[in-house]
Amino acid sequence: MLDTETIKQKIQQWTGHKNLSSLDVYINLAFEEAANFKKTYNTVSLRRVVDSFKASVNQVRHELRNGLSPAEVSQQLLKMIEAFDADLDRHQDIEKNCKTP
């Protein structure tokens, strides 16, 4: 990773700040903003997983009303639950990676 002082010197050149320590506030704000973006993205991503699962359940309900056998419904539900669980695991892995420095 780049040296913090090197990064500050580059930012100082770009912004014209006279004092390197005055950049700390802006750098901290930028990192806070990035962290908030990740939280929002993760929330939206998880919401998509749940919405997809709900849509799948509604599709199975529709198929059940149209004559799908209980055995077929059971198989579909098991597959959906496995897929939902895998999606949640992926989301959890992404969440862990976002928290890793």
Phi and psi in radians as a Rosetta constraint file:
Dihedral C 1 N 2 CA 2 C 2 CIRCULARHARMONIC -1.195 0.35
Dihedral N 2 CA 2 C 2 N 3 CIRCULARHARMONIC 2.610 0.35
Dihedral C 2 N 3 CA 3 C 3 CIRCULARHARMONIC -1.179 0.35
Dihedral N 3 CA 3 C 3 N 4 CIRCULARHARMONIC 2.349 0.35
Dihedral C 3 N 4 CA 4 C 4 CIRCULARHARMONIC -1.011 0.35
Dihedral N 4 CA 4 C 4 N 5 CIRCULARHARMONIC -0.736 0.35
Dihedral C 4 N 5 CA 5 C 5 CIRCULARHARMONIC -1.128 0.35
Dihedral N 5 CA 5 C 5 N 6 CIRCULARHARMONIC -0.634 0.35
Dihedral C 5 N 6 CA 6 C 6 CIRCULARHARMONIC -1.118 0.35
Dihedral N 6 CA 6 C 6 N 7 CIRCULARHARMONIC -0.749 0.35
Dihedral C 6 N 7 CA 7 C 7 CIRCULARHARMONIC -1.086 0.35
Dihedral N 7 CA 7 C 7 N 8 CIRCULARHARMONIC -0.795 0.35
Dihedral C 7 N 8 CA 8 C 8 CIRCULARHARMONIC -1.055 0.35
Dihedral N 8 CA 8 C 8 N 9 CIRCULARHARMONIC -0.709 0.35
Dihedral C 8 N 9 CA 9 C 9 CIRCULARHARMONIC -1.115 0.35
Dihedral N 9 CA 9 C 9 N 10 CIRCULARHARMONIC -0.692 0.35
Dihedral C 9 N 10 CA 10 C 10 CIRCULARHARMONIC -1.101 0.35
Dihedral N 10 CA 10 C 10 N 11 CIRCULARHARMONIC -0.809 0.35
Dihedral C 10 N 11 CA 11 C 11 CIRCULARHARMONIC -1.105 0.35
Dihedral N 11 CA 11 C 11 N 12 CIRCULARHARMONIC -0.669 0.35
Dihedral C 11 N 12 CA 12 C 12 CIRCULARHARMONIC -1.056 0.35
Dihedral N 12 CA 12 C 12 N 13 CIRCULARHARMONIC -0.742 0.35
Dihedral C 12 N 13 CA 13 C 13 CIRCULARHARMONIC -1.104 0.35
Dihedral N 13 CA 13 C 13 N 14 CIRCULARHARMONIC -0.733 0.35
Dihedral C 13 N 14 CA 14 C 14 CIRCULARHARMONIC -1.220 0.35
Dihedral N 14 CA 14 C 14 N 15 CIRCULARHARMONIC -0.641 0.35
Dihedral C 14 N 15 CA 15 C 15 CIRCULARHARMONIC -1.724 0.35
Dihedral N 15 CA 15 C 15 N 16 CIRCULARHARMONIC -0.323 0.35
Dihedral C 15 N 16 CA 16 C 16 CIRCULARHARMONIC 1.420 0.35
Dihedral N 16 CA 16 C 16 N 17 CIRCULARHARMONIC 0.226 0.35
Dihedral C 16 N 17 CA 17 C 17 CIRCULARHARMONIC -1.094 0.35
Dihedral N 17 CA 17 C 17 N 18 CIRCULARHARMONIC 2.472 0.35
Dihedral C 17 N 18 CA 18 C 18 CIRCULARHARMONIC -1.520 0.35
Dihedral N 18 CA 18 C 18 N 19 CIRCULARHARMONIC -0.537 0.35
Dihedral C 18 N 19 CA 19 C 19 CIRCULARHARMONIC -2.010 0.35
Dihedral N 19 CA 19 C 19 N 20 CIRCULARHARMONIC 2.153 0.35
Dihedral C 19 N 20 CA 20 C 20 CIRCULARHARMONIC -1.060 0.35
Dihedral N 20 CA 20 C 20 N 21 CIRCULARHARMONIC -0.664 0.35
Dihedral C 20 N 21 CA 21 C 21 CIRCULARHARMONIC -1.142 0.35
Dihedral N 21 CA 21 C 21 N 22 CIRCULARHARMONIC -0.404 0.35
Dihedral C 21 N 22 CA 22 C 22 CIRCULARHARMONIC -1.227 0.35
Dihedral N 22 CA 22 C 22 N 23 CIRCULARHARMONIC -0.268 0.35
Dihedral C 22 N 23 CA 23 C 23 CIRCULARHARMONIC -1.377 0.35
Dihedral N 23 CA 23 C 23 N 24 CIRCULARHARMONIC -0.329 0.35
Dihedral C 23 N 24 CA 24 C 24 CIRCULARHARMONIC -0.965 0.35
Dihedral N 24 CA 24 C 24 N 25 CIRCULARHARMONIC -0.733 0.35
Dihedral C 24 N 25 CA 25 C 25 CIRCULARHARMONIC -1.047 0.35
Dihedral N 25 CA 25 C 25 N 26 CIRCULARHARMONIC -0.805 0.35
Dihedral C 25 N 26 CA 26 C 26 CIRCULARHARMONIC -1.200 0.35
Dihedral N 26 CA 26 C 26 N 27 CIRCULARHARMONIC -0.675 0.35
Dihedral C 26 N 27 CA 27 C 27 CIRCULARHARMONIC -1.136 0.35
Dihedral N 27 CA 27 C 27 N 28 CIRCULARHARMONIC -0.771 0.35
Dihedral C 27 N 28 CA 28 C 28 CIRCULARHARMONIC -1.090 0.35
Dihedral N 28 CA 28 C 28 N 29 CIRCULARHARMONIC -0.711 0.35
Dihedral C 28 N 29 CA 29 C 29 CIRCULARHARMONIC -1.096 0.35
Dihedral N 29 CA 29 C 29 N 30 CIRCULARHARMONIC -0.689 0.35
Dihedral C 29 N 30 CA 30 C 30 CIRCULARHARMONIC -1.111 0.35
Dihedral N 30 CA 30 C 30 N 31 CIRCULARHARMONIC -0.748 0.35
Dihedral C 30 N 31 CA 31 C 31 CIRCULARHARMONIC -1.179 0.35
Dihedral N 31 CA 31 C 31 N 32 CIRCULARHARMONIC -0.656 0.35
Dihedral C 31 N 32 CA 32 C 32 CIRCULARHARMONIC -1.101 0.35
Dihedral N 32 CA 32 C 32 N 33 CIRCULARHARMONIC -0.733 0.35
Dihedral C 32 N 33 CA 33 C 33 CIRCULARHARMONIC -1.098 0.35
Dihedral N 33 CA 33 C 33 N 34 CIRCULARHARMONIC -0.736 0.35
Dihedral C 33 N 34 CA 34 C 34 CIRCULARHARMONIC -1.106 0.35
Dihedral N 34 CA 34 C 34 N 35 CIRCULARHARMONIC -0.722 0.35
Dihedral C 34 N 35 CA 35 C 35 CIRCULARHARMONIC -1.116 0.35
Dihedral N 35 CA 35 C 35 N 36 CIRCULARHARMONIC -0.719 0.35
Dihedral C 35 N 36 CA 36 C 36 CIRCULARHARMONIC -1.133 0.35
Dihedral N 36 CA 36 C 36 N 37 CIRCULARHARMONIC -0.656 0.35
Dihedral C 36 N 37 CA 37 C 37 CIRCULARHARMONIC -1.086 0.35
Dihedral N 37 CA 37 C 37 N 38 CIRCULARHARMONIC -0.757 0.35
Dihedral C 37 N 38 CA 38 C 38 CIRCULARHARMONIC -1.094 0.35
Dihedral N 38 CA 38 C 38 N 39 CIRCULARHARMONIC -0.723 0.35
Dihedral C 38 N 39 CA 39 C 39 CIRCULARHARMONIC -1.084 0.35
Dihedral N 39 CA 39 C 39 N 40 CIRCULARHARMONIC -0.787 0.35
Dihedral C 39 N 40 CA 40 C 40 CIRCULARHARMONIC -1.112 0.35
Dihedral N 40 CA 40 C 40 N 41 CIRCULARHARMONIC -0.785 0.35
Dihedral C 40 N 41 CA 41 C 41 CIRCULARHARMONIC -1.050 0.35
Dihedral N 41 CA 41 C 41 N 42 CIRCULARHARMONIC -0.768 0.35
Dihedral C 41 N 42 CA 42 C 42 CIRCULARHARMONIC -1.124 0.35
Dihedral N 42 CA 42 C 42 N 43 CIRCULARHARMONIC -0.661 0.35
Dihedral C 42 N 43 CA 43 C 43 CIRCULARHARMONIC -1.134 0.35
Dihedral N 43 CA 43 C 43 N 44 CIRCULARHARMONIC -0.773 0.35
Dihedral C 43 N 44 CA 44 C 44 CIRCULARHARMONIC -1.118 0.35
Dihedral N 44 CA 44 C 44 N 45 CIRCULARHARMONIC -0.727 0.35
Dihedral C 44 N 45 CA 45 C 45 CIRCULARHARMONIC -1.079 0.35
Dihedral N 45 CA 45 C 45 N 46 CIRCULARHARMONIC -0.793 0.35
Dihedral C 45 N 46 CA 46 C 46 CIRCULARHARMONIC -1.124 0.35
Dihedral N 46 CA 46 C 46 N 47 CIRCULARHARMONIC -0.680 0.35
Dihedral C 46 N 47 CA 47 C 47 CIRCULARHARMONIC -1.057 0.35
Dihedral N 47 CA 47 C 47 N 48 CIRCULARHARMONIC -0.683 0.35
Dihedral C 47 N 48 CA 48 C 48 CIRCULARHARMONIC -1.108 0.35
Dihedral N 48 CA 48 C 48 N 49 CIRCULARHARMONIC -0.684 0.35
Dihedral C 48 N 49 CA 49 C 49 CIRCULARHARMONIC -1.067 0.35
Dihedral N 49 CA 49 C 49 N 50 CIRCULARHARMONIC -0.816 0.35
Dihedral C 49 N 50 CA 50 C 50 CIRCULARHARMONIC -1.145 0.35
Dihedral N 50 CA 50 C 50 N 51 CIRCULARHARMONIC -0.770 0.35
Dihedral C 50 N 51 CA 51 C 51 CIRCULARHARMONIC -1.086 0.35
Dihedral N 51 CA 51 C 51 N 52 CIRCULARHARMONIC -0.682 0.35
Dihedral C 51 N 52 CA 52 C 52 CIRCULARHARMONIC -1.107 0.35
Dihedral N 52 CA 52 C 52 N 53 CIRCULARHARMONIC -0.737 0.35
Dihedral C 52 N 53 CA 53 C 53 CIRCULARHARMONIC -1.113 0.35
Dihedral N 53 CA 53 C 53 N 54 CIRCULARHARMONIC -0.741 0.35
Dihedral C 53 N 54 CA 54 C 54 CIRCULARHARMONIC -1.063 0.35
Dihedral N 54 CA 54 C 54 N 55 CIRCULARHARMONIC -0.740 0.35
Dihedral C 54 N 55 CA 55 C 55 CIRCULARHARMONIC -1.104 0.35
Dihedral N 55 CA 55 C 55 N 56 CIRCULARHARMONIC -0.685 0.35
Dihedral C 55 N 56 CA 56 C 56 CIRCULARHARMONIC -1.132 0.35
Dihedral N 56 CA 56 C 56 N 57 CIRCULARHARMONIC -0.715 0.35
Dihedral C 56 N 57 CA 57 C 57 CIRCULARHARMONIC -1.095 0.35
Dihedral N 57 CA 57 C 57 N 58 CIRCULARHARMONIC -0.761 0.35
Dihedral C 57 N 58 CA 58 C 58 CIRCULARHARMONIC -1.092 0.35
Dihedral N 58 CA 58 C 58 N 59 CIRCULARHARMONIC -0.644 0.35
Dihedral C 58 N 59 CA 59 C 59 CIRCULARHARMONIC -1.135 0.35
Dihedral N 59 CA 59 C 59 N 60 CIRCULARHARMONIC -0.731 0.35
Dihedral C 59 N 60 CA 60 C 60 CIRCULARHARMONIC -1.143 0.35
Dihedral N 60 CA 60 C 60 N 61 CIRCULARHARMONIC -0.708 0.35
Dihedral C 60 N 61 CA 61 C 61 CIRCULARHARMONIC -1.029 0.35
Dihedral N 61 CA 61 C 61 N 62 CIRCULARHARMONIC -0.747 0.35
Dihedral C 61 N 62 CA 62 C 62 CIRCULARHARMONIC -1.095 0.35
Dihedral N 62 CA 62 C 62 N 63 CIRCULARHARMONIC -0.787 0.35
Dihedral C 62 N 63 CA 63 C 63 CIRCULARHARMONIC -1.143 0.35
Dihedral N 63 CA 63 C 63 N 64 CIRCULARHARMONIC -0.619 0.35
Dihedral C 63 N 64 CA 64 C 64 CIRCULARHARMONIC -1.112 0.35
Dihedral N 64 CA 64 C 64 N 65 CIRCULARHARMONIC -0.750 0.35
Dihedral C 64 N 65 CA 65 C 65 CIRCULARHARMONIC -1.125 0.35
Dihedral N 65 CA 65 C 65 N 66 CIRCULARHARMONIC -0.464 0.35
Dihedral C 65 N 66 CA 66 C 66 CIRCULARHARMONIC -1.660 0.35
Dihedral N 66 CA 66 C 66 N 67 CIRCULARHARMONIC 0.292 0.35
Dihedral C 66 N 67 CA 67 C 67 CIRCULARHARMONIC 1.832 0.35
Dihedral N 67 CA 67 C 67 N 68 CIRCULARHARMONIC 0.105 0.35
Dihedral C 67 N 68 CA 68 C 68 CIRCULARHARMONIC -1.113 0.35
Dihedral N 68 CA 68 C 68 N 69 CIRCULARHARMONIC 2.380 0.35
Dihedral C 68 N 69 CA 69 C 69 CIRCULARHARMONIC -1.248 0.35
Dihedral N 69 CA 69 C 69 N 70 CIRCULARHARMONIC 2.667 0.35
Dihedral C 69 N 70 CA 70 C 70 CIRCULARHARMONIC -0.992 0.35
Dihedral N 70 CA 70 C 70 N 71 CIRCULARHARMONIC -0.609 0.35
Dihedral C 70 N 71 CA 71 C 71 CIRCULARHARMONIC -1.137 0.35
Dihedral N 71 CA 71 C 71 N 72 CIRCULARHARMONIC -0.726 0.35
Dihedral C 71 N 72 CA 72 C 72 CIRCULARHARMONIC -1.175 0.35
Dihedral N 72 CA 72 C 72 N 73 CIRCULARHARMONIC -0.682 0.35
Dihedral C 72 N 73 CA 73 C 73 CIRCULARHARMONIC -1.074 0.35
Dihedral N 73 CA 73 C 73 N 74 CIRCULARHARMONIC -0.786 0.35
Dihedral C 73 N 74 CA 74 C 74 CIRCULARHARMONIC -1.038 0.35
Dihedral N 74 CA 74 C 74 N 75 CIRCULARHARMONIC -0.774 0.35
Dihedral C 74 N 75 CA 75 C 75 CIRCULARHARMONIC -1.086 0.35
Dihedral N 75 CA 75 C 75 N 76 CIRCULARHARMONIC -0.781 0.35
Dihedral C 75 N 76 CA 76 C 76 CIRCULARHARMONIC -1.100 0.35
Dihedral N 76 CA 76 C 76 N 77 CIRCULARHARMONIC -0.744 0.35
Dihedral C 76 N 77 CA 77 C 77 CIRCULARHARMONIC -1.115 0.35
Dihedral N 77 CA 77 C 77 N 78 CIRCULARHARMONIC -0.709 0.35
Dihedral C 77 N 78 CA 78 C 78 CIRCULARHARMONIC -1.082 0.35
Dihedral N 78 CA 78 C 78 N 79 CIRCULARHARMONIC -0.745 0.35
Dihedral C 78 N 79 CA 79 C 79 CIRCULARHARMONIC -1.109 0.35
Dihedral N 79 CA 79 C 79 N 80 CIRCULARHARMONIC -0.716 0.35
Dihedral C 79 N 80 CA 80 C 80 CIRCULARHARMONIC -1.125 0.35
Dihedral N 80 CA 80 C 80 N 81 CIRCULARHARMONIC -0.729 0.35
Dihedral C 80 N 81 CA 81 C 81 CIRCULARHARMONIC -1.140 0.35
Dihedral N 81 CA 81 C 81 N 82 CIRCULARHARMONIC -0.714 0.35
Dihedral C 81 N 82 CA 82 C 82 CIRCULARHARMONIC -1.078 0.35
Dihedral N 82 CA 82 C 82 N 83 CIRCULARHARMONIC -0.755 0.35
Dihedral C 82 N 83 CA 83 C 83 CIRCULARHARMONIC -1.155 0.35
Dihedral N 83 CA 83 C 83 N 84 CIRCULARHARMONIC -0.717 0.35
Dihedral C 83 N 84 CA 84 C 84 CIRCULARHARMONIC -1.082 0.35
Dihedral N 84 CA 84 C 84 N 85 CIRCULARHARMONIC -0.777 0.35
Dihedral C 84 N 85 CA 85 C 85 CIRCULARHARMONIC -1.078 0.35
Dihedral N 85 CA 85 C 85 N 86 CIRCULARHARMONIC -0.739 0.35
Dihedral C 85 N 86 CA 86 C 86 CIRCULARHARMONIC -1.120 0.35
Dihedral N 86 CA 86 C 86 N 87 CIRCULARHARMONIC -0.698 0.35
Dihedral C 86 N 87 CA 87 C 87 CIRCULARHARMONIC -1.087 0.35
Dihedral N 87 CA 87 C 87 N 88 CIRCULARHARMONIC -0.747 0.35
Dihedral C 87 N 88 CA 88 C 88 CIRCULARHARMONIC -1.123 0.35
Dihedral N 88 CA 88 C 88 N 89 CIRCULARHARMONIC -0.683 0.35
Dihedral C 88 N 89 CA 89 C 89 CIRCULARHARMONIC -1.076 0.35
Dihedral N 89 CA 89 C 89 N 90 CIRCULARHARMONIC -0.768 0.35
Dihedral C 89 N 90 CA 90 C 90 CIRCULARHARMONIC -1.081 0.35
Dihedral N 90 CA 90 C 90 N 91 CIRCULARHARMONIC -0.737 0.35
Dihedral C 90 N 91 CA 91 C 91 CIRCULARHARMONIC -1.077 0.35
Dihedral N 91 CA 91 C 91 N 92 CIRCULARHARMONIC -0.742 0.35
Dihedral C 91 N 92 CA 92 C 92 CIRCULARHARMONIC -1.120 0.35
Dihedral N 92 CA 92 C 92 N 93 CIRCULARHARMONIC -0.688 0.35
Dihedral C 92 N 93 CA 93 C 93 CIRCULARHARMONIC -1.117 0.35
Dihedral N 93 CA 93 C 93 N 94 CIRCULARHARMONIC -0.733 0.35
Dihedral C 93 N 94 CA 94 C 94 CIRCULARHARMONIC -1.095 0.35
Dihedral N 94 CA 94 C 94 N 95 CIRCULARHARMONIC -0.750 0.35
Dihedral C 94 N 95 CA 95 C 95 CIRCULARHARMONIC -1.048 0.35
Dihedral N 95 CA 95 C 95 N 96 CIRCULARHARMONIC -0.761 0.35
Dihedral C 95 N 96 CA 96 C 96 CIRCULARHARMONIC -1.104 0.35
Dihedral N 96 CA 96 C 96 N 97 CIRCULARHARMONIC -0.753 0.35
Dihedral C 96 N 97 CA 97 C 97 CIRCULARHARMONIC -1.141 0.35
Dihedral N 97 CA 97 C 97 N 98 CIRCULARHARMONIC -0.564 0.35
Dihedral C 97 N 98 CA 98 C 98 CIRCULARHARMONIC -1.221 0.35
Dihedral N 98 CA 98 C 98 N 99 CIRCULARHARMONIC -0.505 0.35
Dihedral C 98 N 99 CA 99 C 99 CIRCULARHARMONIC -1.494 0.35
Dihedral N 99 CA 99 C 99 N 100 CIRCULARHARMONIC -0.274 0.35
Dihedral C 99 N 100 CA 100 C 100 CIRCULARHARMONIC -1.301 0.35
Dihedral N 100 CA 100 C 100 N 101 CIRCULARHARMONIC 2.236 0.35
